[in-house]
Amino acid sequence: MFQDKLILRIPGPTPIPHRVQQAMNHPMIGHRSGQFSKLFADVAKRLKPFFGTTQDVYILAGSGTSALEMAVVNTVGAGDEVAVLVSGAFGERFAKICERYDITAHRLNVPWGEPIRGEQLEAFLAEHPQVKAVFATQCETSTGIINPIEELAQVVRAKSDALFIVDAVSCLGAVPMEMDAWGVDIAVTGSQKAFMLPTGLAFIAASERAWNVIDNRKPQAFYLDLKAYRKSLAEQTTPYTPAVSLIFGLEEVCNMLEEEGLENIFKRHELMRDMTRAAMKALGIPLMTADEFGSATVTSLDPQGKFDAEELRKILRTKYNMIVAGGQQHLKGKIFRIGHMGYCEPLDVITVISAIEMALKEMGVDIPFGEGVKKAQEVYINHV
Ligand SMILES: *Cc1c(COP(=O)(O)O)cnc(C)c1O
């Protein structure tokens, strides 16, 4: 096997385009130089369309969770109550961050694989009218569900004064996010998913409503004080040393994404989702999510005992040099997840489906061999 041809189909980190890899090889420059300031201000501005906002987008050095924590500590504190919409492992992470800061997290739990609907949130807010913020996950990576953020935002806006804070780490840049139009107060993402970069950058934007809250608080964290980032961005820089190489990479990512165009990026991801789902249905491998809420970035499959998901993953890894993700928490060992976001095209999806078919055949699983690839090809050539 060619080591450098590893086929990485997990929901982050995702493969790095050659152009981006090369951009990151740029010789190091001083982070307080005019050259860096120009670059930094430029990429920060170019992130705005992906968030659907006219507000500034802040870039920090950290994994996605650093920005989740930033969203928490700048808006609520010890003694406050919040609502956390938990549809899987990442929803639960928001609740845990809150609890670490002695914030009371009221969890609205739904079974893994299901989305959270507006009516459920409306009833929940009626039970907990005192919450100061509502935390949601757009793509719940552990199950491959896309929660209806616009619908949920409408409920928060109509039924409470709470801030609406969204973890969009595993989908922003690949699916629509309209912070301003939908009424999302804070949206957060990271570099290693749809943004095709290594881990190490987190992006966060806040609405005017959110800033009104942030401006009146002193966050119980030093590195994550959003006000410091606002002050620095106004001076085209960051409060602490930025991840300079990743910022060079981000510039090239912006070039690539702008060349393709937002609408085309969204369509490409929807097509990859539709191909994956159609193929898995043709093979009789149960999907964890209903079509309406299946994420365009990751698809979860639950073999339901028909075969061993871990054995499948092992054959893909050892024989085909292909990595797909397993399950998290109680789904560990039970399900597998195919990442199809970022530097990924429809033909890459056909490769994954083909390898899954061959591996299942080797395992002696009774599947209609070849039908998954065929279905995916049909979806591909018939798409408009
Ligand atoms: C990947 C991911 C994160 C961030 O995880 P890090 O490991 O801190 O980058 C947060 N939320 C979701 C939904 C994710 O998929």
The ligand as an ORCA input file, in Angstrom:
! r2SCAN-3c Opt
* xyz 0 1
  C     -15.198     17.735     15.700
  C     -16.295     18.388     16.438
  C     -16.062     19.313     17.478
  C     -14.707     19.794     17.904
  O     -13.875     18.864     18.321
  P     -12.330     19.194     18.517
  O     -11.773     17.832     18.693
  O     -12.185     20.043     19.686
  O     -11.878     19.896     17.267
  C     -17.134     19.919     18.072
  N     -18.382     19.664     17.684
  C     -18.666     18.814     16.678
  C     -20.082     18.631     16.276
  C     -17.631     18.139     16.028
  O     -17.902     17.297     15.033
*
